[in-house]
Amino acid sequence: MVKFIVFFDNELVKSYELDDPVITIGRLPENTICISNMGISRRHSKIERDSNNAYVLSDLNSLNGTYVNNTKVKKIALSHGDKITIGKYTILFEDVLTRDTSKRSDTAVPATVPLNEELAMLEPPQREQTSVVPEEQKDASDASAVLIEINKHVIYKLDKPLTTLGVSENDDIFVSGFLVDEGHVVIEREGGALWIRCQKLLGQFKVNGKKTKNHQLQHKDRIEIGSSTFRYMENA
């Protein structure tokens, strides 16, 4: 089992935990790791597990090249902690089964929560508190909210005032499907809560199996948009 953590300008974008023998990276949605950016080739690079269970990265004749630890490569065996650079994106490679956190640390890379912990956000974690905030003063900005794309096990942090979902590379979260358009759905903060809304006149999506155009998100909501299914999780 290996983990790929995608960053843009040192900000976490997505996290993948995979056990596939072949992993592809590129702009097209059928790639295992899809990065919808014009600086990324349609099929930019691939990572294959060899007979020794090592993961070997190969550049697929991409336009802008593939870099590992700031060195341009055509083919290289990956080691735990390696940083893959594609366009303006950095992908941190972690060998989940054999990693030793005492071996490597990179303070320039933000800390992330393991995927299995984010999937298990059912109870609030214990944390130190320096002050007590009255309940009436709390709002959605105090919560760590994410969308988890169920089929791909991809995590999207909802830390922006407005997040768009649609078929365009300009959308924050790529969603394909019949009648899905650019900016098809938005998630925005309003009145101390997160709301999901359809931007298209005839568009709809489903929350917990029911069609709707406007919904205030609640912990563990199941959201279906086009061919994608998400789980909304929050950790107050």
SVG drawing of the C-alpha trace seen along z (x, -y; Angstrom):
<svg xmlns="http://www.w3.org/2000/svg" viewBox="-36 -35 54 45">
<polyline fill="none" stroke="black" stroke-width="0.4" points="0.0,0.0 1.3,-3.4 0.1,-7.0 0.3,-9.9 -0.3,-13.4 -0.9,-16.2 0.1,-19.7 -0.2,-23.0 2.0,-25.9 2.4,-23.8 -1.4,-23.6 -3.0,-20.1 -5.1,-19.4 -5.9,-15.6 -4.7,-12.4 -4.7,-9.0 -4.1,-5.6 -3.6,-3.0 -2.6,0.7 -2.8,0.7 0.0,2.4 -0.1,-0.4 -0.9,-4.0 -1.2,-6.8 -0.9,-10.5 -2.4,-13.0 -5.0,-15.5 -7.6,-13.1 -10.2,-11.9 -9.5,-8.2 -6.0,-8.5 -5.6,-7.1 -4.4,-10.5 -6.2,-13.2 -4.8,-16.7 -7.0,-19.0 -4.4,-21.6 -3.1,-22.6 0.5,-22.3 -0.1,-18.5 -0.1,-16.2 -3.1,-14.0 -1.1,-11.0 1.9,-12.5 3.6,-9.7 3.0,-6.2 4.1,-4.3 4.4,-0.5 5.1,2.1 7.9,4.4 8.6,8.0 10.4,6.8 7.3,4.8 9.2,1.6 7.3,-1.3 9.0,-2.6 8.0,-5.9 8.3,-6.5 7.7,-9.8 5.3,-9.3 7.0,-11.7 5.2,-14.6 5.6,-18.1 6.9,-19.6 8.7,-16.6 8.6,-14.8 10.9,-15.6 11.8,-13.6 13.5,-15.5 14.1,-18.4 15.9,-16.2 14.3,-15.6 13.8,-11.8 12.7,-9.4 12.5,-6.4 13.3,-5.9 12.5,-3.6 10.7,-5.6 11.6,-5.7 9.5,-6.7 9.4,-10.5 10.3,-11.2 8.8,-14.4 7.4,-14.2 7.0,-17.5 4.7,-17.7 4.0,-21.2 3.3,-23.4 2.2,-20.4 4.2,-18.4 3.2,-14.8 4.7,-13.3 5.2,-9.5 4.8,-7.5 5.2,-3.8 2.4,-3.2 3.6,0.3 7.2,-0.5 7.4,-4.2 9.5,-5.3 8.7,-8.8 12.0,-9.2 13.9,-8.7 12.6,-11.7 10.8,-14.9 10.2,-17.9 9.0,-21.0 8.1,-22.6 5.4,-20.0 2.2,-20.5 1.2,-17.7 -1.8,-15.6 -4.2,-13.2 -4.0,-9.6 -6.8,-8.6 -8.2,-6.0 -8.4,-8.6 -10.3,-11.0 -12.7,-8.3 -13.3,-7.6 -14.2,-11.2 -17.1,-10.0 -15.8,-11.3 -14.1,-14.6 -10.4,-14.2 -9.0,-15.3 -7.2,-18.6 -5.8,-21.3 -8.0,-24.3 -6.7,-27.7 -10.1,-29.3 -13.8,-28.3 -15.9,-29.6 -19.6,-29.9 -21.8,-27.7 -23.6,-30.6 -20.4,-32.1 -19.3,-28.9 -19.9,-28.5 -18.7,-26.4 -15.4,-28.1 -14.5,-26.4 -14.9,-22.9 -12.6,-20.8 -14.9,-19.9 -14.1,-17.5 -15.7,-15.8 -14.6,-12.2 -15.0,-10.8 -16.1,-7.3 -15.1,-5.3 -11.6,-6.9 -10.9,-7.4 -10.0,-11.0 -10.3,-13.6 -11.1,-17.3 -10.8,-19.9 -13.6,-22.5 -11.5,-25.3 -12.4,-28.0 -15.4,-30.4 -16.6,-28.8 -15.8,-25.5 -17.0,-24.6 -17.7,-21.1 -18.0,-20.5 -16.4,-19.2 -14.0,-22.1 -10.3,-22.2 -11.2,-25.5 -13.5,-23.7 -12.0,-22.9 -13.4,-19.3 -13.8,-17.5 -17.1,-15.7 -18.2,-14.1 -21.6,-12.8 -24.6,-13.4 -25.6,-17.1 -22.9,-18.1 -21.4,-21.5 -18.7,-23.8 -19.4,-25.1 -22.4,-22.8 -22.5,-22.8 -21.0,-25.1 -20.4,-24.6 -20.3,-27.9 -20.4,-29.3 -23.5,-31.2 -25.0,-32.0 -22.5,-29.9 -23.1,-26.8 -22.0,-25.1 -24.5,-24.9 -24.4,-23.0 -26.3,-24.4 -26.8,-23.7 -26.0,-26.6 -27.7,-25.4 -31.4,-26.1 -32.4,-22.5 -29.6,-20.8 -30.0,-18.7 -28.0,-16.5 -28.9,-14.0 -28.4,-14.2 -29.0,-10.9 -30.9,-9.6 -33.2,-12.6 -33.0,-15.0 -32.5,-18.6 -31.0,-21.9 -30.2,-23.5 -29.1,-21.8 -27.5,-22.7 -24.7,-20.1 -24.8,-17.8 -22.2,-15.4 -22.1,-12.1 -24.4,-13.4 -24.1,-11.2 -23.9,-13.4 -24.4,-12.2 -23.4,-14.5 -23.1,-13.1 -21.1,-9.8 -19.4,-10.7 -20.5,-10.0 -19.2,-11.9 -19.5,-11.7 -19.5,-15.0 -17.6,-14.8 -17.0,-17.4 -14.9,-17.4 -16.1,-20.1"/>
</svg>
